[in-house]
Amino acid sequence: MAEINYMVGGEAGQGVQTVGFILAKTMSRTKLHVFADQDYESRVRGGHNFYRVRASDRDVQAISEKVDILISIDRRSVELHQTEVKEDGVVIFDRDKLNAAGIRPASLDIPLEKLAEEMTGNKLMANSVAVGAAIAIAGFSLDILTDVLREHFAYLGDNVVQENIRAARAGYDQVRQHSSRLIRSPIAPATANGKMLLNGSEAIALGAMAAGCKFMAAYPMTPTSSIMEYIAEKGRKYNIVMIQPEDEISALNMVVGAAFTGVRAMTATSGGGFCLMVEALSLAGMTETPIVAVLGQRPGPAIGLPTRTEQGELLFAIYAGHGEFPRAVLSPITIDDCFYSTARAFNLAEKYQTPVIIITDQHLASSYQTVNRFDLKQVKIDRGQLLSAEEVNRLADYKRHAFTDSGISPRAIPLQGDKLVVTDSDEHDESGHMIEDAETRTRMMQKRLKKLDGLRSEVSQPHQEKRQGAELTLIGWGSTYGAINEAADLLEGAGMKANVLQLNQVWPFPAEAVASSLDGNHKSFVVENNATGQLAQLIRQQTGIKVSGSILKFDGRPFSPQYIISELEKEAR
């Protein structure tokens, strides 16, 4: 396996995200596999931010703890990350600007601002000088970078585009003319075909659009704000209404209203916003209205670390709501899975006339990865028992909540057909009118809960990778898949085999599949980004199996394969 790892560090407002994304996009254009993540503080300016880009000749889905090329925009980036740079790595910095001393010998002092002013008359182009130098060290062609710069800055006009290209060329030439000893052989392309570079939020938005979502209401809250931004940007072209209401309470109530009228509708929020939505979630459960809600986790409680990652709301997503009603909770494990799981969520919601929650987190939502083009043939639209106006007109009477063997009532849309469609947030009878008697209440609760049987029959089976003679099983859910899978590969290279069991649906819980995978004498460890081992608790509750141990991380940062291995080594001592 050949790979190169970049890191860009600096303060908020210094262009860290722009430089990182341009590097990621440039690496994807070389037809390498790319994984990129960003670490940023909750402030507009100041603080320390960094962006990591990993490019490889094989598929990569996790971060690496070691860096080949560090671009230091500020002094603190040198101080914090110099130890992460490999022995043969390079630190790119501007000594005049940073007044840096004591930087390792493998550093590359480039007068970034001076070159930017000489080539463009604008020292703000210093970051493009640094990107050009970084591409030169990796041995790639400048032409690939200039194409990316043209696309990225096109909206600012040709003058800005040309300034960035000239600045990048200055950094590129500086390395080739004065530091050629640092230039590496470029990594051979991984594939003959280019791939898309997407993050999890963009994939969720695309999945919703492919599924026919026509209404979204949401209030901005990291890490899901980018979903509503993407939908808003594409809305006019694809006839999607995107509304930002006054708060999250209004957002989900609007979604319930839109869905009741037959529109595929969704919302997206984080833990604090989801708390506010819980009453409307129960409303959807009571009225049997199909809605999709994206819950993007970040560390709590309260505001917590608003720009960091965590998996602390697994049990909350499963049990949130007053009263009992069926739901499905999907937990995508990759960028691809974000797309296909979102499309599936809309089908499940309408087929079973119930809320479906897609639970993700900041790491999966904000990280970029190269993925193959999505296969739209896999996206099938299933609207369940949705009646046409003609079918409604042929009925002698219509009961929105009619008792059925499956618990699913034929669904009519208000004003489509000549029958009245009635429902109520109070307990109601088959016709949707409020009731108080015990017998109807019992039957209606049983009717709604019957839908769990159908949901269980369609539960997504966990992703499994079994190795002959495995000594242990690593278990995870959601975004930890990339780190867990690579940790298993590294363990195998060191002579220890590990199975991988990753859940991309956590409710209804795939109890039979999990129990079958853990039916053996080898050890099992759950890897999750929370402090209390919520998946481990759920496994024991649903299967009766107590796992051997948990590898937990709740500092707001994602897992790396190396971290998982180091924790396993501690367990073995």
C-alpha positions as CSV (number, residue, x, y, z in Angstrom):
1,M,0.0,0.0,0.0
2,A,1.3,3.4,-1.0
3,E,-0.1,6.6,0.5
4,I,0.6,10.2,1.3
5,N,-0.8,12.1,4.2
6,Y,-1.2,15.9,4.3
7,M,-2.2,18.1,7.2
8,V,-3.0,21.8,7.0
9,G,-3.0,23.7,10.3
10,G,-3.9,27.3,11.3
11,E,-6.5,29.5,12.9
12,A,-10.1,29.8,11.9
13,G,-10.2,32.5,9.2
14,Q,-6.8,31.7,7.7
15,G,-8.2,29.4,5.0
16,V,-7.4,26.0,6.5
17,Q,-10.6,24.4,5.1
18,T,-10.1,25.9,1.7
19,V,-6.5,24.6,1.4
20,G,-7.5,21.2,2.8
21,F,-10.4,20.8,0.4
22,I,-8.3,21.9,-2.6
23,L,-5.7,19.3,-1.6
24,A,-8.3,16.6,-1.3
25,K,-9.9,17.4,-4.6
26,T,-6.5,17.5,-6.3
27,M,-5.6,14.1,-4.9
28,S,-8.9,12.7,-6.1
29,R,-8.1,14.0,-9.6
30,T,-4.9,12.0,-9.6
31,K,-7.4,9.0,-9.4
32,L,-6.2,8.0,-5.9
33,H,-8.5,7.0,-3.1
34,V,-8.9,9.9,-0.7
35,F,-10.2,10.3,2.8
36,A,-10.2,13.7,4.4
37,D,-11.4,15.0,7.7
38,Q,-11.4,18.4,9.5
39,D,-11.0,19.4,13.1
40,Y,-12.2,22.9,13.9
41,E,-13.3,25.0,16.9
42,S,-16.6,26.7,17.4
43,R,-15.5,30.2,16.5
44,V,-15.3,32.4,13.4
45,R,-11.8,33.5,14.0
46,G,-8.9,32.2,16.1
47,G,-8.5,28.9,17.8
48,H,-6.6,26.0,16.2
49,N,-8.0,24.2,13.2
50,F,-6.5,21.5,11.1
51,Y,-7.5,19.5,8.0
52,R,-6.1,16.0,7.1
53,V,-6.0,14.5,3.7
54,R,-5.1,10.9,3.1
55,A,-4.5,9.7,-0.5
56,S,-3.7,6.1,-1.3
57,D,-3.6,3.5,-4.1
58,R,-6.2,1.5,-2.2
59,D,-9.5,2.3,-0.5
60,V,-9.1,4.3,2.7
61,Q,-11.9,5.2,5.1
62,A,-10.2,6.4,8.2
63,I,-7.6,8.9,9.3
64,S,-3.9,8.2,9.8
65,E,-2.0,9.4,12.9
66,K,1.2,10.1,10.9
67,V,1.7,12.9,8.5
68,D,4.0,13.2,5.4
69,I,3.5,16.9,4.6
70,L,2.4,19.5,7.2
71,I,1.5,22.9,6.0
72,S,1.8,25.3,8.9
73,I,-0.1,28.5,8.5
74,D,0.6,29.6,12.0
75,R,3.2,28.9,14.7
76,R,0.9,26.8,16.9
77,S,0.5,24.2,14.1
78,V,4.2,23.6,14.2
79,E,4.2,23.3,18.0
80,L,1.2,20.9,18.1
81,H,1.8,18.7,15.1
82,Q,5.5,18.5,14.5
83,T,5.7,15.2,16.4
84,E,3.1,13.7,14.1
85,V,5.3,14.2,11.1
86,K,7.1,11.1,9.9
87,E,10.9,10.9,10.1
88,D,11.1,11.5,6.3
89,G,8.2,14.0,6.4
90,V,8.3,17.7,5.6
91,V,7.0,20.8,7.4
92,I,6.1,23.7,5.0
93,F,6.2,27.1,6.8
94,D,7.2,30.7,6.3
95,R,10.0,31.5,8.8
96,D,9.6,35.2,8.2
97,K,5.9,35.1,9.1
98,L,6.0,32.6,11.9
99,N,9.3,33.6,13.5
100,A,9.8,29.9,14.0
101,A,12.8,28.4,15.6
102,G,13.7,24.8,16.5
103,I,11.8,23.2,13.6
104,R,13.0,19.8,12.7
105,P,15.7,19.6,9.9
106,A,13.1,18.1,7.4
107,S,11.4,21.5,7.3
108,L,10.9,23.5,4.2
109,D,11.1,27.3,4.8
110,I,9.4,29.0,1.9
111,P,8.7,32.8,1.8
112,L,5.0,32.2,1.2
113,E,3.8,35.8,1.6
114,K,6.8,37.3,-0.3
115,L,6.3,35.0,-3.3
116,A,2.6,35.7,-3.2
117,E,3.2,39.4,-3.3
118,E,5.8,39.1,-6.1
119,M,3.6,37.0,-8.3
120,T,0.2,38.5,-7.6
121,G,0.6,41.7,-5.5
122,N,-1.6,40.1,-2.9
123,K,-0.1,38.3,0.2
124,L,-3.4,36.6,0.8
125,M,-2.4,34.2,-2.0
126,A,0.2,32.7,0.3
127,N,-1.9,29.6,0.9
128,S,-1.9,28.8,-2.8
129,V,1.8,29.1,-2.8
130,A,1.9,26.5,0.0
131,V,-0.5,24.2,-1.9
132,G,1.7,24.4,-5.0
133,A,4.8,23.5,-2.9
134,A,2.9,20.5,-1.3
135,I,1.9,19.1,-4.7
136,A,5.4,19.5,-6.0
137,I,6.9,17.5,-3.0
138,A,4.4,14.7,-3.7
139,G,5.6,14.6,-7.3
140,F,2.3,15.3,-9.0
141,S,1.7,17.5,-12.0
142,L,0.9,21.2,-11.5
143,D,-1.7,20.9,-14.2
144,I,-4.0,18.9,-12.0
145,L,-3.9,21.6,-9.3
146,T,-4.5,24.4,-11.7
147,D,-7.6,22.7,-13.0
148,V,-8.9,22.4,-9.5
149,L,-8.1,26.1,-8.7
150,R,-10.0,27.2,-11.9
151,E,-13.1,25.3,-10.7
152,H,-12.9,26.3,-7.1
153,F,-12.5,30.0,-7.6
154,A,-14.4,30.4,-10.8
155,Y,-17.3,32.2,-9.0
156,L,-14.9,35.0,-8.0
157,G,-13.9,35.8,-11.5
158,D,-11.0,35.1,-13.9
159,N,-8.7,37.6,-12.2
160,V,-8.8,35.7,-8.8
161,V,-8.4,32.4,-10.6
162,Q,-5.3,33.5,-12.4
163,E,-3.8,35.0,-9.2
164,N,-4.2,31.7,-7.4
165,I,-2.7,29.8,-10.3
166,R,0.3,32.1,-10.5
167,A,0.8,31.8,-6.7
168,A,0.6,28.0,-6.8
169,R,3.1,27.9,-9.7
170,A,5.5,30.0,-7.6
171,G,5.4,27.5,-4.7
172,Y,5.6,24.6,-7.2
173,D,8.7,26.0,-8.9
174,Q,10.3,27.0,-5.6
175,V,10.4,23.3,-4.6
176,R,11.6,22.0,-7.9
177,Q,14.3,24.6,-8.3
178,H,15.6,24.9,-4.7
179,S,14.5,21.7,-2.8
180,S,14.4,19.0,-5.4
181,R,15.9,16.5,-2.8
182,L,12.4,16.5,-1.1
183,I,10.5,15.5,-4.2
184,R,9.0,12.1,-4.1
185,S,7.9,9.7,-6.8
186,P,4.1,10.1,-7.3
187,I,1.8,7.3,-6.2
188,A,0.5,5.4,-9.2
189,P,-3.2,5.9,-10.0
190,A,-5.5,3.5,-8.1
191,T,-8.1,3.3,-10.9
192,A,-8.7,4.1,-14.5
193,N,-11.9,6.0,-13.6
194,G,-12.3,9.1,-11.6
195,K,-14.5,9.1,-8.5
196,M,-16.8,11.6,-6.8
197,L,-15.4,13.4,-3.7
198,L,-18.3,13.7,-1.2
199,N,-18.9,14.1,2.5
200,G,-21.6,12.3,4.4
201,S,-24.0,15.3,4.5
202,E,-23.8,15.7,0.8
203,A,-24.5,12.0,0.3
204,I,-27.5,12.2,2.6
205,A,-28.9,15.2,0.7
206,L,-28.4,13.4,-2.6
207,G,-30.0,10.2,-1.3
208,A,-33.1,12.3,-0.2
209,M,-33.3,13.9,-3.6
210,A,-33.0,10.6,-5.4
211,A,-35.8,9.3,-3.1
212,G,-38.1,12.0,-4.2
213,C,-38.0,14.3,-1.1
214,K,-39.8,17.5,-2.0
215,F,-39.9,19.3,1.4
216,M,-37.3,20.0,4.1
217,A,-37.6,22.1,7.1
218,A,-34.6,22.5,9.4
219,Y,-32.9,25.0,11.7
220,P,-29.1,25.3,11.3
221,M,-27.1,23.1,13.7
222,T,-23.8,21.5,13.2
223,P,-23.1,18.9,11.8
224,T,-26.2,18.7,9.7
225,S,-26.4,22.4,8.5
226,S,-24.7,21.3,5.3
227,I,-27.6,19.0,4.4
228,M,-30.0,21.9,4.4
229,E,-27.5,24.1,2.6
230,Y,-27.1,21.5,-0.1
231,I,-30.9,21.0,-0.5
232,A,-31.5,24.7,-0.5
233,E,-28.9,25.2,-3.3
234,K,-30.4,22.5,-5.5
235,G,-34.0,23.2,-4.5
236,R,-35.1,25.4,-7.4
237,K,-33.6,23.1,-10.0
238,Y,-35.2,20.0,-8.6
239,N,-38.5,21.5,-7.2
240,I,-37.7,21.0,-3.6
241,V,-39.0,23.4,-0.9
242,M,-36.5,24.2,1.8
243,I,-37.6,26.2,4.8
244,Q,-35.6,27.5,7.8
245,P,-38.2,28.1,10.5
246,E,-37.7,29.9,13.8
247,D,-36.7,26.8,15.7
248,E,-36.5,23.0,15.6
249,I,-39.9,22.6,17.1
250,S,-41.5,24.3,14.1
251,A,-39.2,22.4,11.8
252,L,-40.5,18.9,12.5
253,N,-44.1,20.1,12.9
254,M,-43.8,21.5,9.4
255,V,-42.4,18.2,8.2
256,V,-45.3,16.3,9.8
257,G,-47.7,18.6,8.1
258,A,-46.1,18.3,4.7
259,A,-45.9,14.5,5.0
260,F,-49.6,14.2,6.0
261,T,-50.5,15.9,2.7
262,G,-48.5,13.2,0.8
263,V,-45.1,14.9,0.3
264,R,-41.9,13.1,1.1
265,A,-40.5,15.3,3.8
266,M,-37.5,15.4,6.1
267,T,-35.6,17.4,8.7
268,A,-32.0,17.4,10.0
269,T,-30.6,18.5,13.3
270,S,-28.2,17.6,16.1
271,G,-28.9,16.3,19.7
272,G,-30.1,19.6,21.2
273,G,-32.4,20.2,18.3
274,F,-33.7,16.6,18.3
275,C,-34.6,17.1,22.0
276,L,-36.9,19.9,20.9
277,M,-38.4,17.8,18.1
278,V,-39.4,14.9,20.3
279,E,-43.0,16.0,20.8
280,A,-43.5,16.3,17.1
281,L,-41.8,12.9,16.7
282,S,-44.5,11.4,18.9
283,L,-47.1,13.3,16.9
284,A,-45.9,11.5,13.8
285,G,-46.0,8.2,15.7
286,M,-49.6,8.8,16.9
287,T,-50.9,10.0,13.5
288,E,-48.9,7.4,11.6
289,T,-47.3,10.0,9.4
290,P,-44.2,9.0,7.5
291,I,-41.3,11.4,8.3
292,V,-37.5,11.2,8.0
293,A,-35.2,12.9,10.6
294,V,-31.5,13.0,10.4
295,L,-29.8,13.1,13.8
296,G,-26.2,14.3,13.5
297,Q,-24.4,13.6,16.8
298,R,-21.9,15.8,18.5
299,P,-20.6,15.8,22.1
300,G,-23.0,16.8,24.8
301,P,-24.7,17.3,27.2
302,A,-26.0,20.8,26.4
303,I,-23.9,22.6,23.8
304,G,-21.0,20.3,24.6
305,L,-18.4,20.5,21.8
306,P,-20.5,21.7,18.9
307,T,-17.9,21.1,16.1
308,R,-16.6,17.7,17.4
309,T,-17.8,14.1,17.0
310,E,-19.4,11.6,19.3
311,Q,-21.9,8.6,19.3
312,G,-23.7,9.5,22.6
313,E,-27.3,9.4,21.3
314,L,-27.8,5.8,20.2
315,L,-30.3,4.9,23.0
316,F,-31.8,8.4,22.8
317,A,-32.7,7.9,19.1
318,I,-34.2,4.5,19.8
319,Y,-36.3,5.5,22.8
320,A,-37.0,9.2,22.3
321,G,-40.7,10.2,22.5
322,H,-43.5,10.0,25.0
323,G,-45.5,6.8,24.7
324,E,-44.7,3.8,22.6
325,F,-44.7,3.7,18.8
326,P,-42.7,2.0,16.1
327,R,-39.7,3.5,14.3
328,A,-36.6,2.5,12.4
329,V,-33.2,3.9,13.2
330,L,-30.6,3.6,10.5
331,S,-26.9,4.2,11.1
332,P,-24.9,4.6,7.9
333,I,-21.3,3.3,8.0
334,T,-19.8,4.9,4.9
335,I,-20.4,7.8,2.5
336,D,-21.9,5.4,0.0
337,D,-24.2,4.0,2.8
338,C,-25.3,7.6,3.6
339,F,-26.8,7.8,0.1
340,Y,-28.5,4.4,-0.1
341,S,-29.7,4.4,3.6
342,T,-31.3,7.8,3.1
343,A,-33.2,6.5,0.0
344,R,-34.2,3.4,2.0
345,A,-35.4,5.6,4.9
346,F,-38.1,7.2,2.8
347,N,-39.4,3.9,1.6
348,L,-39.5,2.5,5.2
349,A,-41.2,5.6,6.5
350,E,-44.0,5.4,3.9
351,K,-44.4,1.7,3.8
352,Y,-44.9,1.5,7.5
353,Q,-46.3,5.0,8.0
354,T,-43.9,5.8,10.9
355,P,-40.9,7.9,11.7
356,V,-37.5,6.8,10.5
357,I,-34.3,8.3,12.0
358,I,-31.0,8.4,10.3
359,I,-28.3,8.7,13.0
360,T,-24.9,9.9,12.0
361,D,-22.2,12.1,13.6
362,Q,-19.8,15.0,12.9
363,H,-17.0,12.7,11.7
364,L,-19.1,11.0,9.0
365,A,-21.1,14.1,8.1
366,S,-18.0,16.3,7.5
367,S,-15.4,13.9,6.3
368,Y,-14.8,13.6,2.5
369,Q,-14.1,10.4,0.7
370,T,-13.8,9.3,-2.9
371,V,-16.7,7.1,-3.9
372,N,-18.0,5.5,-7.1
373,R,-20.9,7.0,-8.9
374,F,-24.1,6.0,-7.2
375,D,-26.2,3.4,-8.9
376,L,-29.6,5.0,-9.3
377,K,-31.0,1.6,-10.4
378,Q,-30.7,0.5,-6.8
379,V,-33.0,3.3,-5.7
380,K,-36.5,2.0,-5.8
381,I,-39.5,4.2,-4.8
382,D,-42.0,2.3,-2.6
383,R,-44.8,4.5,-1.3
384,G,-46.5,1.6,0.5
385,Q,-50.3,1.5,0.7
386,L,-50.9,5.0,-0.8
387,L,-54.3,5.2,-2.5
388,S,-54.9,7.1,-5.7
389,A,-57.9,9.5,-5.9
390,E,-59.7,6.9,-8.1
391,E,-59.2,4.2,-5.5
392,V,-60.4,6.5,-2.7
393,N,-63.5,7.4,-4.7
394,R,-64.4,3.7,-5.1
395,L,-64.6,3.2,-1.4
396,A,-67.9,3.3,0.4
397,D,-66.2,4.7,3.5
398,Y,-62.6,5.7,4.3
399,K,-61.0,5.1,7.7
400,R,-57.5,6.6,8.0
401,H,-56.5,4.3,10.8
402,A,-58.4,1.1,9.8
403,F,-57.4,-2.0,11.7
404,T,-55.5,-4.5,9.5
405,D,-53.5,-7.6,10.1
406,S,-50.2,-5.8,9.4
407,G,-51.1,-2.7,11.4
408,I,-50.7,-0.7,8.2
409,S,-53.8,1.2,7.1
410,P,-54.4,2.2,3.5
411,R,-53.3,5.8,3.2
412,A,-55.3,8.5,1.4
413,I,-54.1,12.1,0.8
414,P,-56.4,15.0,1.9
415,L,-58.3,16.5,-1.0
416,Q,-57.3,13.8,-3.4
417,G,-60.6,11.9,-3.8
418,D,-64.0,12.7,-2.4
419,K,-63.5,11.2,1.1
420,L,-62.6,13.1,4.3
421,V,-59.2,12.2,5.8
422,V,-59.2,12.6,9.6
423,T,-56.6,12.0,12.2
424,D,-55.9,13.3,15.7
425,S,-53.0,13.8,18.1
426,D,-55.3,12.4,20.9
427,E,-56.0,8.7,20.8
428,H,-58.5,8.0,18.1
429,D,-60.6,5.3,16.5
430,E,-60.3,3.9,13.0
431,S,-61.9,7.0,11.5
432,G,-59.4,9.3,13.2
433,H,-61.9,10.7,15.7
434,M,-60.8,11.2,19.4
435,I,-61.8,8.5,21.8
436,E,-61.5,7.8,25.6
437,D,-62.6,4.1,25.9
438,A,-60.1,1.5,27.0
439,E,-60.9,-1.1,24.4
440,T,-60.3,1.1,21.4
441,R,-57.1,2.4,23.0
442,T,-55.8,-1.1,23.5
443,R,-56.6,-2.1,19.9
444,M,-55.1,1.0,18.4
445,M,-51.8,0.6,20.4
446,Q,-51.7,-3.0,19.2
447,K,-52.3,-2.0,15.6
448,R,-49.5,0.5,15.6
449,L,-47.0,-1.8,17.3
450,K,-47.8,-4.6,14.8
451,K,-45.8,-2.6,12.3
452,L,-42.7,-3.6,14.2
453,D,-43.1,-7.1,12.9
454,G,-42.8,-5.8,9.3
455,L,-39.9,-3.5,10.2
456,R,-38.1,-6.5,11.8
457,S,-38.6,-8.5,8.6
458,E,-36.8,-5.8,6.6
459,V,-34.0,-5.0,9.1
460,S,-30.7,-4.4,7.4
461,Q,-28.2,-7.1,8.3
462,P,-24.9,-6.0,9.9
463,H,-21.8,-5.8,7.6
464,Q,-19.6,-8.7,8.5
465,E,-16.0,-9.5,7.5
466,K,-15.0,-12.9,8.8
467,R,-11.4,-14.2,8.9
468,Q,-10.7,-17.9,9.3
469,G,-9.3,-18.6,12.7
470,A,-10.1,-15.2,14.1
471,E,-9.3,-14.7,17.8
472,L,-11.6,-11.8,18.4
473,T,-14.5,-9.7,16.9
474,L,-14.5,-6.0,16.7
475,I,-18.0,-4.6,16.8
476,G,-19.2,-1.1,15.9
477,W,-22.0,1.0,14.5
478,G,-22.1,4.0,12.2
479,S,-18.9,6.0,11.4
480,T,-16.4,3.8,13.2
481,Y,-16.4,1.3,10.4
482,G,-13.4,2.7,8.5
483,A,-11.1,2.7,11.6
484,I,-12.3,-0.7,12.8
485,N,-11.9,-2.3,9.4
486,E,-8.4,-1.0,8.9
487,A,-7.5,-2.0,12.4
488,A,-8.5,-5.5,11.6
489,D,-6.3,-5.4,8.4
490,L,-3.3,-4.2,10.5
491,L,-3.9,-6.8,13.1
492,E,-3.9,-9.5,10.4
493,G,-0.6,-8.2,9.1
494,A,0.8,-8.5,12.6
495,G,-0.4,-12.1,12.9
496,M,-3.6,-11.7,14.8
497,K,-7.0,-12.2,13.0
498,A,-10.1,-10.3,13.9
499,N,-13.6,-10.4,12.6
500,V,-15.6,-7.2,11.9
501,L,-19.3,-6.7,12.8
502,Q,-20.6,-3.3,11.9
503,L,-24.3,-2.3,12.3
504,N,-25.8,0.2,9.8
505,Q,-29.3,-0.3,11.4
506,V,-29.6,-0.2,15.1
507,W,-33.4,-0.4,15.4
508,P,-35.2,-2.7,15.1
509,F,-32.1,-4.4,16.4
510,P,-30.7,-7.2,14.3
511,A,-30.5,-9.5,17.3
512,E,-30.4,-12.8,15.5
513,A,-27.5,-11.8,13.2
514,V,-25.5,-10.3,16.1
515,A,-26.1,-13.3,18.4
516,S,-25.0,-15.6,15.6
517,S,-21.8,-13.7,14.9
518,L,-20.9,-13.7,18.6
519,D,-21.7,-17.3,19.2
520,G,-18.2,-18.6,19.9
521,N,-15.4,-18.7,22.4
522,H,-13.4,-15.8,21.0
523,K,-13.3,-12.4,22.6
524,S,-15.5,-9.5,21.4
525,F,-14.9,-5.8,21.8
526,V,-17.3,-3.0,21.0
527,V,-15.7,0.2,19.6
528,E,-17.8,3.3,20.0
529,N,-17.5,7.1,20.5
530,N,-19.2,7.4,23.9
531,A,-18.5,7.0,27.6
532,T,-21.1,4.4,28.6
533,G,-20.8,1.7,26.0
534,Q,-24.4,2.1,24.6
535,L,-24.1,-0.5,21.9
536,A,-22.6,-3.0,24.3
537,Q,-25.7,-2.3,26.5
538,L,-28.0,-2.8,23.6
539,I,-26.4,-6.1,22.6
540,R,-26.8,-7.5,26.1
541,Q,-30.4,-6.2,26.3
542,Q,-31.4,-7.7,22.9
543,T,-29.4,-10.9,22.8
544,G,-28.4,-11.7,26.4
545,I,-24.7,-11.7,25.4
546,K,-22.2,-9.7,27.4
547,V,-19.2,-8.6,25.2
548,S,-15.7,-9.1,26.5
549,G,-15.0,-5.4,26.7
550,S,-15.4,-1.9,25.2
551,I,-13.0,0.5,23.5
552,L,-14.5,3.9,24.2
553,K,-13.5,7.4,23.1
554,F,-15.4,10.5,24.1
555,D,-12.9,13.3,23.7
556,G,-14.7,14.7,20.7
557,R,-12.2,13.1,18.2
558,P,-12.7,10.2,15.9
559,F,-11.1,6.8,16.2
560,S,-8.0,6.0,14.2
561,P,-6.9,2.4,13.5
562,Q,-3.8,2.9,15.5
563,Y,-5.8,4.0,18.5
564,I,-8.0,0.9,18.4
565,I,-4.9,-1.4,18.2
566,S,-3.2,0.4,21.1
567,E,-6.3,-0.1,23.3
568,L,-6.4,-3.8,22.4
569,E,-2.8,-4.1,23.4
570,K,-3.7,-2.6,26.8
571,E,-6.4,-5.2,27.2
572,A,-4.0,-8.0,26.5
573,R,-1.5,-6.9,29.2
